[in-house]
């Protein structure tokens, strides 16, 4: 069987208008797939030059297959199971800047280049004060991008029409603004001239984004079957879910040259991406965090099992639609559509998502994912969100550290775990004392949660008593059906 190459799949000839920092699974299963769709539908005509951001990477493997790879999308779409494969052919060049630095910089002088996209992990957009020698490849992503922009500025003599559209996908708040700030700080730190810095500020176009797609990556356990189905060997297969969402903050120039919302994909140019970030964190991440201790203490191990359980599935759905959605300032139809898509994603039979992997750092996750909903709901409705309150009680019991006769492999900051243990040892079956103590824990919650609602501690205590006396399964069944 032959390895995938341009003899098996003929690559169209397109100009390289997009430079992509990152060759990992997510960008190839998300951004490159979107670029493929835009090309196929005539919205753009562009190939991608992929830049390896770290010394170790896979651009050599991509180049060996002429930039071609197979994307495997699997999941549930409108209630139907979907499994499909597609060859992505938009990668036109593969660059290792650590060994091909001049080739990398030469793209700065390209008349075709218009756009830079990136996903260099959350740690990628960071100021490195030691990244000052631009005679060789800078260590950091901002350093590499700054070197590219400086070469472009010099090549075109500061032409204000030659700025680039810069679209970061790193999972940090306001990623476009953060990258802009780091580039400015680094340029000033290394003493670049003010005219260049002004060109970067004025001629270049930065936007912030939110991305959402689960990408398990290389399907090692299924690769033999995929090879037989496709009829070729592909060492760069990447697997992703059907669902996708890309929200970009509106920027006129970027919308003009990169109309990613024009072909029917789930891409949105928005005046403000904050509500969409809230929606993702509160619904997707928040419902994960809420379900884990309840489902796990009921003897369930995966997200799929949890949402397919009639009782826990109803709990999760009622929590999302009844308590989370009302706290987010987006149209109700959009909220309902997104919430339904999340439930559908949880039921994806092709992805096994372990509850205990979500349980990692669950104390901090409650503060960032669920506490804002608790406070917003009380502020808006004037009463407790009882599903969320029940979930907090379950979190407390989860940190007692036992599922039946088996210890739970709790993974969190050692000081937080020690505090949970100390509270249980001190309070025992005095659930009211435990609830008040657990809620008044500034090191974990950054506030005294007792102040959120006068009945919160007593309600948590009542749920804890029921869970301990009757067991989690009986407690959640009574809660859901009562």
C-alpha positions in Angstrom: 0.0 0.0 0.0 1.4 3.4 -1.0 1.8 6.4 1.3 -0.4 9.3 0.6 1.2 11.8 -1.8 0.4 14.1 -4.7 0.3 11.1 -7.1 -2.6 9.7 -5.2 -4.3 13.0 -4.7 -3.6 15.8 -7.1 -3.0 19.1 -5.4 -4.4 22.3 -6.8 -1.9 25.1 -7.4 -2.7 28.0 -5.2 -0.8 31.1 -4.0 0.4 30.9 -0.4 -1.5 33.7 1.3 -1.7 32.2 4.8 1.2 31.5 7.2 0.3 29.1 10.0 2.4 28.9 13.2 1.7 25.4 14.5 1.4 22.0 12.7 -0.4 20.1 15.5 -3.7 18.2 15.5 -6.0 21.1 16.3 -5.0 23.5 13.6 -5.0 20.7 11.0 -8.4 19.5 12.1 -9.9 22.9 12.5 -8.4 25.9 10.7 -6.9 24.0 7.8 -10.3 22.2 7.3 -12.0 25.6 7.3 -9.5 26.9 4.7 -10.1 23.8 2.7 -13.9 24.5 2.7 -13.3 28.2 1.7 -11.1 27.1 -1.2 -13.5 24.4 -2.3 -16.4 26.9 -2.4 -14.5 29.6 -4.1 -14.5 32.0 -1.2 -10.7 32.3 -1.2 -7.8 30.9 -3.3 -5.0 30.2 -0.9 -2.6 27.6 0.3 -0.9 27.6 3.7 2.8 27.7 4.7 3.0 25.8 8.0 5.8 26.9 10.4 6.9 24.5 13.1 7.0 26.7 16.3 9.3 24.4 18.4 12.5 22.5 17.5 10.6 19.2 17.7 7.6 18.9 15.5 6.1 17.2 12.4 6.7 19.4 9.4 9.1 16.8 8.0 6.4 14.2 8.2 3.9 16.5 6.5 6.4 17.4 3.8 7.1 13.7 3.1 3.4 13.5 2.1 3.5 16.6 0.0 1.5 18.4 2.8 -1.5 16.1 2.4 -3.2 14.4 5.2 -6.6 12.8 6.0 -9.1 14.3 8.4 -11.5 11.9 10.0 -14.6 13.5 11.4 -16.8 11.4 13.7 -19.8 12.2 15.9 -23.5 12.8 15.9 -25.0 15.4 13.5 -28.7 16.2 13.8 -29.2 13.0 15.6 -27.4 10.8 13.1 -24.1 9.0 13.6 -21.6 10.4 11.1 -18.1 9.1 10.2 -16.3 10.5 7.2 -12.8 11.0 5.8 -11.5 13.9 3.7 -8.1 14.6 2.3 -6.9 18.1 3.2 -4.7 19.6 0.5 -4.2 23.2 1.5 -0.7 22.9 3.0 1.6 24.3 0.3 4.9 24.6 2.2 6.3 23.2 5.4 9.0 25.2 7.2 11.3 24.4 10.2 12.5 27.9 11.1 15.2 26.5 13.3 17.0 25.0 10.3 15.4 27.1 7.5 15.4 30.6 9.1 16.1 32.5 5.9 13.4 30.6 4.1 11.0 31.5 6.8 11.9 35.2 6.8 11.7 35.3 3.0 7.9 35.0 3.3 8.0 38.5 4.9 8.8 39.8 1.4 6.0 37.8 -0.3 3.5 39.8 -2.3 1.0 37.0 -1.8 1.1 36.7 2.0 -1.9 38.3 3.7 -2.7 36.3 6.9 -1.0 34.7 9.9 -2.9 32.2 12.1 -1.5 30.5 15.1 -2.0 28.0 17.9 1.1 27.6 19.9 -0.6 26.6 23.2 -1.7 29.0 25.9 2.0 29.5 26.9 2.9 30.5 23.4 1.8 34.1 23.7 4.2 35.3 26.3 7.0 37.9 26.6 10.5 36.3 26.7 13.0 39.0 27.7 15.9 36.8 26.5 14.5 36.5 23.0 16.7 39.3 21.6 19.0 37.8 19.0 17.1 38.0 15.6 20.2 36.9 13.6 19.0 33.4 14.3 15.6 31.9 14.9 14.0 33.4 18.0 12.8 30.9 20.6 9.3 32.3 21.2 6.4 32.5 18.8 6.1 36.3 19.3 9.8 36.6 18.6 9.4 34.6 15.3 6.4 36.7 14.3 8.2 39.9 15.1 11.2 38.9 13.0 8.8 38.1 10.1 7.0 41.5 10.4 10.3 43.4 10.6 11.5 41.7 7.4 8.2 42.6 5.8 8.5 46.2 6.9 12.0 46.5 5.5 11.2 44.7 2.2 8.3 47.0 1.4 9.9 50.2 2.9 7.1 50.6 5.4 4.3 50.5 2.9 1.1 50.8 5.0 -0.8 48.5 2.6 1.5 45.6 3.3 0.4 44.8 6.9 -0.8 41.3 7.7 -4.0 40.1 9.2 -3.1 38.2 12.4 -5.5 35.7 13.8 -4.4 33.8 16.9 -6.3 30.7 18.2 -4.5 30.2 21.5 -6.9 29.5 24.3 -6.4 32.7 26.3 -8.8 35.6 26.8 -8.4 38.4 24.3 -5.7 36.5 22.4 -5.4 39.1 19.7 -5.0 41.9 22.1 -2.5 39.9 24.2 -0.4 39.0 21.1 -0.4 42.6 20.0 0.8 43.7 23.5 3.6 41.1 23.7 4.8 42.0 20.2 4.9 45.7 21.1 6.7 45.0 24.4 9.3 42.8 22.7 9.9 45.3 19.9 10.5 48.0 22.4 12.7 45.7 24.5 15.0 45.0 21.7 15.2 48.6 20.6 13.4 48.4 17.2 12.7 51.8 15.7 9.5 53.6 16.4 8.5 53.9 12.8 8.4 50.1 12.5 6.4 49.8 15.8 3.9 52.3 14.5 3.7 50.4 11.2 3.0 47.2 13.1 0.3 49.0 15.1 -1.3 50.8 12.2 -0.8 48.6 9.1 -1.4 45.2 10.7 -4.8 43.9 11.7 -5.2 41.9 14.9 -8.3 40.1 16.0 -9.2 37.9 19.0 -10.9 34.5 18.6 -12.6 31.7 20.3 -12.2 28.1 19.0 -14.1 25.0 19.8 -13.7 21.5 18.5 -12.7 18.3 20.3 -9.7 16.8 18.4 -8.5 13.5 19.8 -5.7 13.4 17.2 -4.0 10.4 15.6 -6.4 7.4 15.8 -3.8 4.9 16.7 -6.3 2.2 17.6 -8.2 2.5 14.3 -5.4 3.2 11.9 -5.5 -0.2 10.2 -9.2 0.0 9.4 -8.8 3.6 8.2 -5.9 2.5 5.9 -8.0 -0.3 4.4 -11.0 2.1 3.9 -8.9 4.9 2.3 -6.6 2.6 0.3 -3.3 4.3 1.3 -1.0 4.8 4.2 -1.3 8.2 6.0 1.1 8.8 8.9 -0.6 12.2 9.5 -4.2 11.2 9.9 -6.0 13.4 12.4 -9.4 12.7 14.1 -11.9 15.3 15.2 -15.5 15.6 16.2 -18.2 16.9 13.8 -19.0 20.0 15.9 -17.0 23.1 15.3 -17.3 26.8 16.3 -15.0 29.7 15.5 -15.9 33.2 16.8 -13.7 36.1 15.6 -14.0 39.6 16.8 -15.1 41.8 13.9 -12.2 43.4 12.0 -13.2 44.9 8.6 -10.0 44.0 6.7 -9.9 40.4 8.0 -13.6 39.9 7.1 -12.8 41.1 3.6 -9.8 38.9 2.8 -10.9 35.9 5.0 -14.7 35.5 4.7 -14.7 32.4 6.9 -18.4 32.9 7.6 -19.5 32.8 4.0 -19.8 29.1 3.2 -22.2 27.9 5.9 -19.7 26.8 8.5 -20.3 27.6 12.2 -18.1 30.7 12.0 -19.2 34.0 13.5 -17.7 37.5 13.3 -19.0 39.2 16.4 -18.8 42.7 17.9 -17.8 41.0 21.2 -16.6 37.5 21.7 -17.0 37.6 25.5 -20.6 36.2 25.6 -19.5 33.3 23.4 -16.6 32.6 25.7 -19.0 32.7 28.6 -21.3 30.3 26.8 -18.6 27.8 26.1 -17.1 27.9 29.6 -20.5 28.0 31.4 -22.2 25.3 29.3 -19.6 23.0 28.0 -17.0 23.2 30.7 -19.4 24.0 33.5 -21.7 21.0 32.8 -18.7 18.8 32.6 -17.6 20.0 36.1 -21.1 19.7 37.5 -21.7 16.2 36.3 -18.4 14.6 37.3 -18.8 14.1 41.0 -22.5 13.1 40.7 -22.0 10.6 37.9 -18.7 9.2 39.3 -20.2 8.6 42.7 -23.1 6.8 40.9 -20.5 4.3 39.6 -20.2 5.9 36.1 -16.9 6.5 34.4 -17.4 8.4 31.2 -19.3 11.4 29.9 -21.1 9.3 27.3 -22.4 6.9 30.0 -23.4 9.9 32.2 -25.6 11.7 29.6 -27.1 8.5 28.4 -28.1 7.6 31.9 -31.8 8.7 32.1 -31.4 10.3 35.6 -28.1 12.0 35.2 -28.8 12.9 31.6 -31.9 14.7 32.8 -30.0 16.4 35.6 -27.4 17.8 33.2 -30.0 18.9 30.7 -32.1 20.7 33.3 -29.0 22.3 34.8 -27.9 23.7 31.4 -31.3 24.9 30.1 -32.7 26.0 33.4 -29.8 27.5 35.3 -26.9 28.3 32.9 -28.7 29.6 29.8 -30.6 32.4 31.7 -27.3 33.9 32.9 -25.8 34.5 29.4 -26.6 37.6 27.3 -27.3 35.9 24.0 -30.5 35.3 22.1 -32.5 32.4 23.5 -32.6 30.5 20.2 -28.8 30.6 20.0 -28.4 29.5 23.6 -30.8 26.6 23.1 -29.1 25.5 19.8 -25.6 25.6 21.4 -26.9 23.7 24.5 -28.4 21.0 22.4 -25.2 20.7 20.4 -23.3 20.2 23.6 -25.6 17.4 24.8 -25.2 15.8 21.3 -21.4 16.1 21.5 -21.5 14.4 24.9 -23.2 11.4 23.3 -20.6 11.0 20.6 -20.0 7.2 20.5 -16.6 7.7 18.9 -15.0 9.6 21.8 -14.4 8.1 25.2 -14.1 11.0 27.7 -13.2 9.8 31.1 -14.8 11.6 34.0 -11.7 11.4 36.1 -9.7 13.3 33.4 -12.2 16.1 33.8 -11.9 15.8 37.6 -8.3 17.0 37.5 -8.1 20.3 39.5 -11.8 20.2 40.1 -11.7 22.7 43.0 -10.3 25.4 40.7 -12.6 24.4 37.9 -15.6 24.9 40.2 -14.4 28.5 40.8 -13.8 29.3 37.2 -16.6 27.4 35.5 -19.5 27.2 38.0 -19.2 30.0 40.6 -19.9 32.7 38.0 -23.1 31.0 37.1 -24.1 30.6 40.8 -23.6 34.3 41.4 -25.2 35.4 38.2 -28.3 33.2 38.7 -28.8 34.5 42.2 -28.4 38.0 41.0 -30.9 37.6 38.1 -33.5 35.2 39.7 -33.1 36.1 43.4 -33.0 32.4 44.3 -30.6 29.5 44.4 -29.8 27.4 41.3 -30.7 24.1 43.0 -29.0 21.9 40.4 -25.7 23.8 40.8 -26.1 23.7 44.6 -26.6 20.0 44.4 -23.5 19.7 42.2 -21.4 21.6 44.8 -22.6 19.2 47.5 -21.6 16.3 45.3 -18.2 18.0 44.8 -17.8 18.1 48.6 -18.6 14.4 49.0 -16.4 13.5 46.1 -13.5 15.1 48.0 -14.2 12.8 50.9 -12.2 10.5 48.7 -14.2 7.3 48.5 -16.5 5.7 45.9 -18.1 2.9 47.8 -15.2 0.8 49.2 -12.7 2.2 46.7 -10.5 5.3 47.2 -10.9 8.0 44.5 -7.6 9.0 42.8 -8.0 12.7 43.6 -5.7 15.0 41.6 -5.5 18.6 42.6 -3.2 21.1 44.3 -1.8 19.2 47.4 -2.8 22.1 49.7 -6.4 22.1 48.5 -6.7 18.3 48.9 -5.2 18.6 52.4 -7.8 21.2 53.2 -10.7 19.1 52.0 -9.4 16.2 54.1 -9.0 18.4 57.2 -12.6 19.8 56.8 -14.1 16.3 56.6 -12.0 15.2 59.6 -13.0 18.2 61.7 -16.7 18.4 60.8 -17.6 14.7 60.3 -21.4 14.3 60.0 -22.1 17.8 61.1 -23.1 18.8 57.6 -24.2 22.4 58.5 -20.8 23.1 59.9 -19.1 21.4 57.0 -21.1 23.4 54.4 -20.4 26.7 56.1 -16.7 25.9 56.4 -16.4 24.7 52.8 -18.2 27.8 51.5 -16.0 30.1 53.5 -12.7 29.2 51.9 -11.1 32.2 50.3 -8.0 30.3 49.1 -10.2 28.1 46.9 -13.1 30.5 45.9 -11.5 33.9 46.4 -14.5 34.9 48.5 -16.9 33.7 51.2 -19.6 32.0 49.2 -21.9 32.0 52.3 -22.6 35.7 51.4 -24.0 34.7 48.0 -27.4 33.6 49.4 -28.5 33.1 53.0 -29.9 29.6 52.3 -26.9 28.3 50.4 -25.1 26.6 53.4 -28.3 24.9 54.8 -29.2 23.7 51.3 -25.8 22.2 50.7 -25.9 20.6 54.1 -29.3 19.0 53.4 -28.1 17.5 50.1 -25.0 16.2 51.8 -27.0 14.5 54.5 -29.2 12.9 51.8 -26.2 11.7 49.7 -24.5 10.2 52.8 -27.6 8.5 54.1 -29.1 7.1 50.9 -26.2 7.1 48.5 -25.7 9.3 45.5 -27.9 7.3 43.1 -30.9 7.6 45.4 -30.2 11.2 46.2 -30.0 12.3 42.5 -33.0 10.2 41.5 -35.1 11.9 44.3 -33.8 15.3 43.3 -34.5 14.8 39.6 -37.9 13.2 40.0 -39.0 15.1 43.0 
